[in-house]
Protein backbone atom coordinates (compact mmCIF):
# COMPACT_ATOMS: atom_id res chain seq x y z
CA UNK A 1 0.00 0.00 0.00
CA UNK A 2 1.29 3.45 -0.82
CA UNK A 3 -0.23 6.45 0.87
CA UNK A 4 0.61 9.79 -0.69
CA UNK A 5 2.56 12.56 1.00
CA UNK A 6 -0.64 14.53 1.58
CA UNK A 7 -2.18 11.87 3.82
CA UNK A 8 1.05 11.01 5.61
CA UNK A 9 1.84 14.66 6.33
CA UNK A 10 -1.70 15.34 7.56
CA UNK A 11 -1.51 12.44 10.02
CA UNK A 12 1.99 13.47 11.14
CA UNK A 13 0.93 17.09 11.70
CA UNK A 14 -2.18 16.08 13.60
CA UNK A 15 -0.17 13.73 15.81
CA UNK A 16 2.32 16.54 16.51
CA UNK A 17 -0.62 18.80 17.39
CA UNK A 18 -2.06 16.14 19.71
CA UNK A 19 1.32 15.72 21.44
CA UNK A 20 1.84 19.47 21.95
CA UNK A 21 -1.75 20.62 22.25
CA UNK A 22 -2.00 20.50 26.03
CA UNK A 23 0.52 23.32 26.26
CA UNK A 24 -1.63 25.88 24.39
CA UNK A 25 -2.17 26.60 20.73
CA UNK A 26 0.45 25.17 18.38
CA UNK A 27 1.64 27.22 15.41
CA UNK A 28 2.06 25.76 11.97
CA UNK A 29 5.58 27.19 12.04
CA UNK A 30 6.35 24.98 15.07
CA UNK A 31 4.95 21.90 13.33
CA UNK A 32 6.87 22.83 10.18
CA UNK A 33 10.15 22.93 12.09
CA UNK A 34 9.59 19.85 14.24
CA UNK A 35 8.29 17.66 11.41
CA UNK A 36 10.18 19.05 8.42
CA UNK A 37 7.02 19.86 6.46
CA UNK A 38 6.85 23.09 4.47
CA UNK A 39 4.76 25.83 6.04
CA UNK A 40 2.81 26.49 2.84
CA UNK A 41 1.94 22.78 2.55
CA UNK A 42 0.77 22.73 6.18
CA UNK A 43 -1.42 25.77 5.53
CA UNK A 44 -3.17 23.87 2.71
CA UNK A 45 -3.62 20.77 4.84
CA UNK A 46 -4.92 22.70 7.85
CA UNK A 47 -7.45 24.56 5.69
CA UNK A 48 -8.96 21.15 4.83
CA UNK A 49 -8.67 19.91 8.44
CA UNK A 50 -10.31 23.10 9.71
CA UNK A 51 -13.12 22.71 7.15
CA UNK A 52 -13.85 19.23 8.55
CA UNK A 53 -13.61 20.63 12.11
CA UNK A 54 -10.70 18.39 13.06
CA UNK A 55 -8.74 21.48 14.14
CA UNK A 56 -9.70 24.94 15.33
CA UNK A 57 -7.57 28.02 15.01
CA UNK A 58 -6.89 30.91 17.36
CA UNK A 59 -5.83 34.18 15.71
CA UNK A 60 -3.51 36.86 16.93
CA UNK A 61 -0.36 36.88 19.05
CA UNK A 62 0.01 33.57 20.82
CA UNK A 63 -2.42 32.01 18.35
CA UNK A 64 -2.20 28.69 16.63
CA UNK A 65 -4.20 25.50 16.40
CA UNK A 66 -5.92 23.10 18.77
CA UNK A 67 -7.57 19.80 18.01
CA UNK A 68 -11.19 20.35 17.01
CA UNK A 69 -12.34 17.35 19.04
CA UNK A 70 -10.76 15.22 21.76
CA UNK A 71 -7.91 13.05 20.44
CA UNK A 72 -9.87 9.89 21.24
CA UNK A 73 -12.62 11.03 18.83
CA UNK A 74 -10.37 11.65 15.80
CA UNK A 75 -9.46 8.56 13.81
CA UNK A 76 -6.59 8.28 11.37
CA UNK A 77 -9.20 7.61 8.66
CA UNK A 78 -10.93 10.92 9.57
CA UNK A 79 -7.68 12.78 8.95
CA UNK A 80 -6.89 11.07 5.66
CA UNK A 81 -10.43 11.60 4.36
CA UNK A 82 -10.39 15.26 5.48
CA UNK A 83 -7.54 16.03 3.09
CA UNK A 84 -9.44 14.32 0.25
CA UNK A 85 -7.11 11.40 0.25
CA UNK A 86 -7.91 7.75 0.17
CA UNK A 87 -6.21 4.57 -0.81
CA UNK A 88 -8.31 2.83 -3.41
CA UNK A 89 -7.00 -0.39 -4.88
CA UNK A 90 -9.50 -0.90 -7.68
CA UNK A 91 -8.55 0.40 -11.12
CA UNK A 92 -11.95 2.06 -11.43
CA UNK A 93 -11.88 3.92 -8.08
CA UNK A 94 -14.77 1.76 -6.87
CA UNK A 95 -17.11 2.60 -9.78
CA UNK A 96 -17.21 -1.04 -10.95
CA UNK A 97 -16.45 -0.14 -14.57
CA UNK A 98 -12.92 -1.56 -14.65
CA UNK A 99 -13.31 -3.52 -17.85
CA UNK A 100 -15.55 -2.13 -20.57
CA UNK A 101 -18.11 -0.81 -18.10
CA UNK A 102 -18.09 -4.00 -16.02
CA UNK A 103 -16.17 -4.97 -12.88
CA UNK A 104 -12.94 -6.82 -13.59
CA UNK A 105 -12.37 -10.35 -12.25
CA UNK A 106 -10.50 -9.11 -9.19
CA UNK A 107 -12.64 -6.04 -8.47
CA UNK A 108 -14.22 -7.52 -5.36
CA UNK A 109 -10.83 -8.51 -3.92
CA UNK A 110 -9.38 -4.99 -4.28
CA UNK A 111 -12.60 -3.39 -3.10
CA UNK A 112 -12.57 -5.53 0.05
CA UNK A 113 -8.91 -4.64 0.65
CA UNK A 114 -9.78 -0.93 0.48
CA UNK A 115 -12.60 -1.51 2.98
CA UNK A 116 -10.31 -3.44 5.34
CA UNK A 117 -7.74 -0.64 5.32
CA UNK A 118 -10.43 1.96 5.95
CA UNK A 119 -11.82 -0.08 8.85
CA UNK A 120 -8.34 -0.58 10.28
CA UNK A 121 -7.52 3.14 10.16
CA UNK A 122 -10.97 4.03 11.51
CA UNK A 123 -10.15 1.98 14.61
CA UNK A 124 -6.99 3.94 15.43
CA UNK A 125 -7.37 7.35 17.06
CA UNK A 126 -4.88 10.13 17.69
CA UNK A 127 -5.13 9.23 21.38
CA UNK A 128 -4.05 5.66 20.54
CA UNK A 129 -1.07 7.01 18.62
CA UNK A 130 -0.08 9.39 21.43
CA UNK A 131 -0.25 6.54 23.92
CA UNK A 132 1.79 4.26 21.65
CA UNK A 133 4.41 7.01 21.41
CA UNK A 134 4.54 7.39 25.18
CA UNK A 135 4.88 3.65 25.66
CA UNK A 136 7.68 3.47 23.07
CA UNK A 137 9.53 6.42 24.65
CA UNK A 138 9.15 4.91 28.13
CA UNK A 139 10.41 1.56 26.82
CA UNK A 140 13.41 3.23 25.15
CA UNK A 141 14.24 5.15 28.37
CA UNK A 142 13.99 1.93 30.37
CA UNK A 143 16.26 0.07 27.96
CA UNK A 144 18.79 2.92 28.02
CA UNK A 145 18.81 3.00 31.83
CA UNK A 146 19.17 -0.78 31.96
CA UNK A 147 22.09 -0.69 29.53
CA UNK A 148 23.72 2.13 31.50
CA UNK A 149 23.33 0.20 34.77
CA UNK A 150 24.79 -2.90 33.14
CA UNK A 151 27.72 -0.87 31.83
CA UNK A 152 28.40 0.58 35.31
CA UNK A 153 28.19 -2.90 36.86
CA UNK A 154 30.74 -4.23 34.39
CA UNK A 155 33.07 -1.28 34.96
CA UNK A 156 32.98 -1.81 38.76
ABEGO torsion letter per residue (X at the ends): XBBBAAAAAAAAAAAAAAAAAAAEBBBAAAAAAAAGBBAAAAAAAAAAAAAAGABBBBBEBGBEBBBABBAAABBAAAAAAAAGBBBBABAAGGAGAABGGBBBAAAAAAAAAAAAAAAAAAABBAAAAAAAAAAAAAAAAAAAAAAAAAAAAAAX
